[in-house]
């Protein structure tokens, strides 16, 4: 039966790309603009939320180590304050009159308190460091498992959404690891703030004027640190396009995928010269930044030195006026130096925590978006053995595409039938096969399994009843056996049968370790298969599953003539009493199908068996005759197998005038 074709408006012409657009937006460092314009105050206002979210994940990872990390660091800060207060007790007897031995003996109790306080602080910090070291890998493990749990369950459409892919890339590239880094930096912030608070508390007790003097000494260094960091961020932002290009060039110089053509086309010199040119530009720019940073730091340190001199002059004035004992002044100097050192750590930790928090927010954003793309809970009962699959009014468009890949498709597949999908490239054959396999969900219309919409079924239960020989198969870095059995338990009989039917047995026979051979050359004793050998493995993968429905999508595209003949014979034998959906460009191979659906631009334009479609004289007949004519006008319609015997397709033998 032939259906009328619907005329379509031509797709709009895409706009011309803007100049230098290839490196316009960086997904590798998306926050450089924000970091360059962020002040220390802005960082401080956003830090509590970022740190709180990270600590939530730490608490989920291990409550004991999280509590120990926080508690022991706070306790260490208390002993810092105790030690500072005890310094006054050491200095007072040393600065009083009298014999030196007596003054030293009078200072010994306070000196012991100082030593004990700092020893206790050291022990507490060591314990906190141990708890923190234990906590980090546990947080990384938790975030990694969470991310991969989501990526392995979200709908397949998500991987065709470029915006979602950018979010997923950032979450996986840095986001999932930054939770642990936020915690590490936050601990440094906490430790520094406790030390500064302890020093400030001591100074406030010693004399009220010392607190403003402390601020006077730390402000210049803080300004210099923030300004120097911003200079670096601005320069990195400006260099981002070149750095991305340099990364791409480096990947081509060191990647196995490009290694062959790099040598065949003698690209080594060109790539290294280009890499060197970009590296020289980056080096010159960063050296210039280093010079400017040095000047800024010198100014900050100079201003800080002046402020310190003013502070010490004020302390001297207080001493001369009798407003402050000499021992108190000595303690104040010690506290000020402690605060200055802690401030340096605090400023660095604030910047590191904020930057890590931004990347960690990518992980949180991905988690939120991925959760929205998870399949709904199944509403249907247990998936029964196949009786019939029907598609009605199916419409599907890939994310970001205006023109649907499928537009109002109706097909029927009944148990025991061989149904074929044919059509030109881009007609929607593979998309329809993935919809039937439950990998995609139509935007409208329905696909039913025994009358039940597959959208309401348990996805894993449905897919367990479908075998798939995929056109775009995955070359898993696993053993030959696992590449066929996949997640199923190994059954020796079924494995040998699937290998025999697909021709994978010949591949495995040639492997050094047989079924246990790792099919990835990057591993020790790994094997490197050709495209045709991989397709045999992929075919065995689909045949191994004892499925109700076998979907074979272009199963012979990479096979040689002999292997193609063998696989089509196997599919023909496998089809006896089973249900097969076959997608292929080789029309001679679908002649035996019970029903053939012809797709054009996402619509079924014809359907019927081979004889009816040929009699209609429509698109199927046109394509069939084009293939036949191409063989008749060219070389003999046989495959050259390198021997005296030519091999033709067994499924074409009943087609008059056409061998293949």
N, C-alpha and C positions, 0 to 999 in steps of 0.2 A: 504494500500500500504506500502510495506517495502522498505526502502532505505538502500543502502550498508553502512556498518560501516567503518569509516576511522581509521586506526591504528595510534596511537599516541606514540611518544617517552615518556618514563617515565620521570616524573619531576625530576630535579636534587636534590640530597640530600642536605639539608641545612647544612652549616658549623656548627661545634660544637661551643657552646658559649665559649667565653674566661672566664678564672677564674675571679670571683667577678664582672662579667659584669652587674649584676642586678642593681648596683648603679653607673654605669660608668659615665653617662652624666646626669647632672641635668638640667631639664627644669624649675625648680623652682627658681634658682639663676644663670642664665647663664652668668652674667657679673662679677662674683667675680674675675676671672683671670685678666680681663681687669682693674678692679678697683684696684687690688693689685699692678699692674705695672704702674699705672697712676700717673704722677707727677702733681703738682699744675699748672705748666705752660701748660701742655697738657690739663688739665681741662679748663683753662682759654681760650685757643684758640678755643675749641669746644663749649663753652657755648653760644656765641652770636647766633649761628644757632638754638640750642636747645631751648633757651629762646624765640627766635623770632617765632618758630613754635608754642610754647605753647601760646604765646600772640595772635597769629592768632586765635586760638580756643577761647580764652577769648573774643576777639573782636566780634566773631560771636555769643557768648553767650549773652553778654550785653555790648554795646559800652560805655554807660554812666559810669557804674561801672569800666570798664577797664581804661577809661581815668581818672576817679577820683582817682583810685589806684595809677597810675603812677604820675599824676600831683600833688596830695597832698603830696606824699612822696618826690618829688623833691623840692616842696615848703618848706617842713619841713627841708630839708638839707640846704636851703638858710638861714633859720633862725638860724640854728646851727652855720653857719659862722658868721652871724651878732652877735650872742651872744658871740662868741670867741673874735671877734674884740672889743666888748664892755667891755670885762674883763680888757683890758689895760686901758681904761678910768676910771675904778673903782680903779685899783691898783695905778695909777700914783699920784692922789691926796692923797691917803692913805700913800704913801711912801715919800711924800715931807715933809718939815719941817712945823712947825706951830702948833697951838692948835688943839687938836683932834676934837672938835666939828666942827671947820671950815673945816678940812680935810674930815670929814664924809659928811658935807653938799655939799662940792665940788664933792664928789663921787656919790651923790644921783642920778643925771641925768643918768649917765652911769649905775648905779645899776638898775635904773628903766628900762633902755633899755635892760639890760641883762634879767631881770625878764620878760619883755614883749616878748623878743625874744623866751625865752624858754617856756613861756605860749602859744605863738602862735604855736611853734613847737609841743607842746603837743596836742593842738587842731587839728592841721593838721594831726598828726599821728593818732589821734583818728578817724578823718574822713576817713583817708586812711584805717584804720583797719575795719571800718564799711563797706566801699565799698568792701574791699577784702573779708570780711565775706559773703557779699551778692553774690560776684562773684563766690566763690568756688562751692556752690551747683549747680549753673547754668552751670558751665563748666562740672561738673560731669554728670549732666542730659544730656547735649548735647552729650558728648562722649558715654555715655551708650546707648542713643537712636540710635546714629550713628552705634555703634557696633552691636546692636541687629537688626537694619534694614538690615545690611549686612548679618548677620548669618541666618536670616529668608528668604533671597532671593537667596543666592548662590546655585549653583548646588549641588545636593546630593552627587556627587562624591567627593566633597571637604572633607566630613566627613569621607571618607575612605582613605584619604591621611594623613599618620602619620606626615609628615613634616609640612603640613598645620595645622594639629591639634595642634602641639606644638606651632606654631605661634599664633593660635587662643587662646590657653590656656594662654599664657603669656600676650596677649592683654587683655583678660578678667580678669585674676587673679590680675594683677597690672597695666598693661599699661593704661587702660581706666581711672584709678583714678590718674595717675601720672601727667597728664596735670595740674590739679589743684595744685598738690604739687610742680611742677616746678614753677608755678606762685608764690606760697607762698615763696619758697626758693629764687626765683629771686627778690622778693620785699625786702627780707632781704639783699641780695647782693647789691641791688640798694641803700638801706638805709645806709648800712655800707660804701659803696664806696663814697656816698655823704658826710658822716661824715668825712671819711679819707681825701677826697679832700678839704673839708672845713678847716680841721686842717692843712693840708699841705699848703694850700693857706695862712692861717694866719701866719704860720712859715716862709714862703718865704718872706712875706712882712716885718715881724719883723727883720729877719736877714738871709742872704743866707746860712750860715753854718748850720742852724737848720734843713734843709731838709735832709742832709746826716745823721745827728744825729738821726732823726726820723727813717730812714731806719735801722740804727744800733740797735735801741731798739726793732724793730718789727721782724727782721729776725730770731732770735733764737726761739721766740715763734711760728713763722710760720713753721719753720723746725720741731719743736717738735710735733705740731699738725698734720702735714702731715705724719710724721713717725709713730705716735701712731695710726692714722687711718689706715695706710697701714698694720700695725701689725694685727689689728682686721680683716681686709678683708682677709689677708692671712690665719689666723686661721679659719675663717668661711669657706673659700674655702676648707681647709683640712677636716673640719668636715661635709661638705655637705652630703656625702653618709650616715653617721650615723644619721644626722638630718633628712634626708628624710625617713630613716627606722623608726626612732622614731615617725615621723609624721604618717607613715602608721600604726604603732602599736597603737598609740593613737586613730586613727580613728576606728580601730577594737574594741578597748575597749569602745568606746562611740557611736558606730553606731547601729542603729536599725537592719540593714541588717545582722550584724554578732552576734547580741545579743543572739539569740537562740542557735547557735552552740557553742558560747563561754561558755554558761552554760552547754549545753548537753555534751560537751567533756572536761569540767572542765579546760578550757584554761586560766582562770583568773590569777592564780599564775604564770604560765609560761610567759604570756604576760607582766605582771607587773614586773617580775624579769628582763626580757629582756629590757623593757623600762627603768628600774632603772639603769641597767648596762650601757646602752648607755648614759643616763643622767649623770651618774657619770663621764664617760670619758669626756663628753662635759664640765661639770662643772670644772674638773681639768684643762682642756686645757684653758678655759676662765679665770680661776684664774691665771694661769701662764702668760697669755697675760696681765692681769690687773697689775701684778707685773712688767712686762717689760715696760708697758706703763707708770707706775708711775716713773720708773727710767728715761725714756726718757723725761717725762715732767719735772722732777726735773732738769735734765741736761739743758733742754731748759730754764726753769725759772732761773736756776743759771746763764746761759750765758746771758739771758735777764737782770738779775740783775746787772751783770758786765757791760753790755752795757749801762744800765740806769745810773749806777754810773759814767761811762765815760762821758755820756751826761751831767749829772749834774756837773761833774768836769769841762767840757768844758764851761758850762754856768757860773760857778764860775770864770773861767779864764777870760771870756769875761767881767764879772762884774768888776773884779779886774783891768783889763786893761782899763776900762772905755769905752769899745766898745759897751756896752749894758746897758741901764738903768735897775734898779731893777724891775720896773713895767713890762717892756718887758720880763724880765726873768721869772717873775711870770706867765705871760700869756703863755709863751712858755711851762712852766711845765704843765699848765692846758691843753694846746693843745696836748702835747705829751701823756698825760694820756688818753685824749679823743680818740686819734688815736689808742692807744694800745687796748683800750676796743673795738673799732669798728673793729679792725683787727681780734680779736678773733671771733667775730660774722661773719665776712667776710669769714674766713677760713672754719668754719663749714658750712656756707651757700653755699660756692663754692662746697664742697664735696657733700652736700645734693642735690644741683641743678643738678650736673653732674650725680649722680646716678639715680635720678628721671628722668632725661632726657633720659638716656639709656633705662629705662623701657617704657617711653613714646614713644620712637622710635619703640618699639615692636608694640604699637598700630598703629602707622603710617604705619609700614610695613604690618601689617595685613590688614589695610584699602586698601593699594595698591594691595595686592594679592587678596583680596576678590573682589575688583572691577573688576579684570580680570576674575573672575569666575561667574560673573552675567550673566544671560541669555541675548541673543541678543534681541533687540527690535522686536516684532512680525511683520512678513511680510505678514501673511495670513489674509484673511478677517475673519469676526466673525465665530466662531465655530458653525457649524450646527449640527442638531441632527444626531446621528450615523446611517450610512447606512452600512459601512464596515470598518474594521480595517485590514490592511495588513502589515506584516513585510517581508522585502526582503533583504536577505544577511546581516542580522544584526550581527555585531561583537562588543563585549564589553568586556573589561578587567578592573578589578579594579585597582586603582592606586598602583603602585609598584609590580604588579603581571605580570609575564612573560606569563603565560598560560591564554588565554581568558576564561572568564566564559561562553560566548556565541560565537560561531564561525560559521557564515554563516547560521543563522536561518531564515527559511521562514514559516510563518503561516498566516491563514486567519480566520477572525471572521466576520460573517455577522449578521446583525440585526435579532433578534429573535432566534439566535442559542445559544445552550449551548456547549461550547468548553472546554475541559479538558486538562490540562498539567500534565503528570505523569512522573515518573522516580525516580531513586535512589537519595540519599542525595548528594548534590553538583553537580547535573546534570544541574542546571541553571534555574529551574522552577521559583523560586521567583525573580531572576534577570530579567527574561523575563517579568514577570508580572509588575515589577517596570518600565521597559522601556516602556511598553504599557501604563502605567499610567502617563507617562511623568515625572517621578521622576529622571530617568537617561537618558542620551543622548548617543546613540551608537557612537563608534568611526568610524564605516563605515556601509554602508547599510542604510536602511530607514524604518521608521514606519509611515504609512499614515493613516489619518482619513478622510474618504470619498475622498481619492485620494490626500489629502494635507499632506505634511510632517509635523508631529507634532512639529518638531524642529523650524518651523517658526510660530507656533501658540502662542497665549497668554497663558502662562502656567496656570494661574488661571482660565481662561475660559475653558480650556481643562479639568482641574481637577474637575471643577464644574459639568461636565457631567459624571463623573466616581465615583462610590461608591466603597469603598475599605474595605474589611474585612481582616485586616493585620495579618500575622502570628506573627510578633513582634509588638504587639499593645502597645500603651502608656497608662500608668495609670495616667491620668491627675489629679492633685490636685484641682479638681473642683466639682461642684455639680453633682449628678447623671444625672440630665436633661442635663446639659451642656456637660457631657461626651458623650452623644449620639448626641445631636443637633450640637455640636461643634460651628463653627462660624455662622451657619445658624440661622435664626429666629425660635423660637419655634412654632411648629404647633401641637396642642394637638392631632388631629386625627392621623397625621402621626407618632407622637411620640408613642402613644398607640399601633398603628399597628406594628411599628418596634419592640417595646418591646414584644408584643405578639408573633410575628414570631420567635424572637431569644430566648425567655424564660427569657429576662431581666425583664419582669413584675413580675415574682416570686422573683427576687432579690430585686427589688424596694419595693415590698410589705413588705419585712422583714426589711427594713431600718427604723430607728426611725423617721426620718423627711421626708420619702418618696423621691420624686424627688428633694427636696431641701437639702438632706443629702450630706455633703462634703465627698468625697470618698478618704480620707487621714486621717489616725489615728493621724498624727502629729497636726491636728487642733482640736479645741474644738468641741466636739460632732461629730467628724469625724468617718467614718466607715472603717473597714478593710475587704476587700473582698478576697475570695479564688481565686485561679487561674481560676477555672471553671466559677465562677461568673463574673470575669473580662472578660472572653472570651465571655460571653453572652452580656455584655455591649458593647464590641468591635464589635460583630456581629450586634447588633442593630444600632450601629454607621454607619456601611456600608449600612444597609437596610433603614435607615431613609432618606438618600438622594434620591430624585427622579431622579435617574441617568439613562443615556442611557445604560451604561455598568457597571455591577457589577463584581468586581474582588474579589473572595473569596480564600485567600491563607491559606491553612491548617486551616479551620475555626473551626474544632472540636478537635484539638490536646489536649486541656486541659479539655474537657467536659466528664462528666460521660455518661453512656450508655443511660439513658433516655433523657438527654439534647441533646446528639448527634442525637438521632432518631428524636427529635422534630426539630432540626435545619435543618437537611437534608430534612425533609418533607417541611419545610418552603422554603428552597432554591428551591426545586422542584416546589412548588407552585409559588414562585416568578419568576421562569424562564418562566412561560407561557406568551408568547408574549414579553418577554424581552431578553436581551443579557447578558449571564453570562460566565465568564471565571473562571473555577474552578481548583484549584491546590490542590492535595491531594495525600497522600500515600495509602489511603484506596481505592483500585481499584474497590471494589464492589460498591462504591458510584459514579463511573463515567460511569457505564454501560448505563445510560440513555442519555449520552452526544451525540450530533449530530456528533461530531468529537473529536477524542482523538489524541493528539500529545505526542509521547514518546521521551523524551530527555535523552541523554547519553553523559556525558562529554562535554556539551555545544552545542551539535548538535541534530537536529531532526533526529532520526533513523527510526521512523515509524510514520504513521498517518493513520487514518481511524476510522470507528465506532468499537464498541466492537466485533461484530461478525466477521468482516473482520480481525481485529488484532488477534483474537483467531485462526482464520483459517490460518493465516500466520505462526504461530508458532514461532514468534520472541521474542524480549525482553519483550514485554507487556504480551504475553501468558505465558512466563516463570515466570515473577513476579506474575501474577494472580494465576497461579497454585501453586506457592510457598506459597502464602497467604492461599489459600484454603487448601493445604495440612497441613499447620501449625495448622489450626483450626480442621481439621479432625483427626489429630494424637493426639491432645491435648484434652482440655476440650470441652464440647458442644459449638457449635458456636453461643452462645447467651450471652448477657450481664447479669450479676447478678445484679439485681436492689434492692436486699434486700427484695423482696416480692416473692410470689409464681409464679409470671408471669415473664417469660423471654422476653426481648425486642430485636428484631432484626432490622437491618437497613432497612428502607422502600425501599431504592434504591437497596438493594441486593435481595429483595424478588423474582425478576424475573430471578435470576441467579441460574440455577440448581446446587445443591450440595454445595452451598456456602451461609451461613448466617453469619451475622457479627454484 
